[in-house]
Amino acid sequence: MALLIILAVLFGGVGLMVVFGERYAKPMNSEQQAKFSKIAIILVFVLLVSAIVKNLM
């Protein structure tokens, strides 16, 4: 029963994010998108390295 409540809250939250994102979000320009792309690549690399180090210890 608790799992169903958690899933309902999760899907409700995602639904609210989609509705408000479509209503109030503005599209990114290419410069901002390139900046976020560079940051995302670095963050993924850091997460991979930290996961490898965690599994080795």
Residue, then its C-alpha position, 0 to 999 in steps of 0.5 A: m500500500a505504501l508503494l502505491i502511495i509513493l508512486a502516486v505522489l511521484f507521478g503527480g509531481v512529475g505531472l505538475m512539472v510537465v504542466f508548469g514546464e509547458r506553461y511557463a518555460k521559455p526555450m533556451n538559446s544555443e549559447q545557453q544550451a552549449k554551456f549546459s552541455k559542457i557542464a553535463i558532460i563533466l558532471v557525468f564523468v565525475l559521477l562515473v569516476s566516483a561510482i568506480v572508486k566507490n565500487l573499488m573500496 
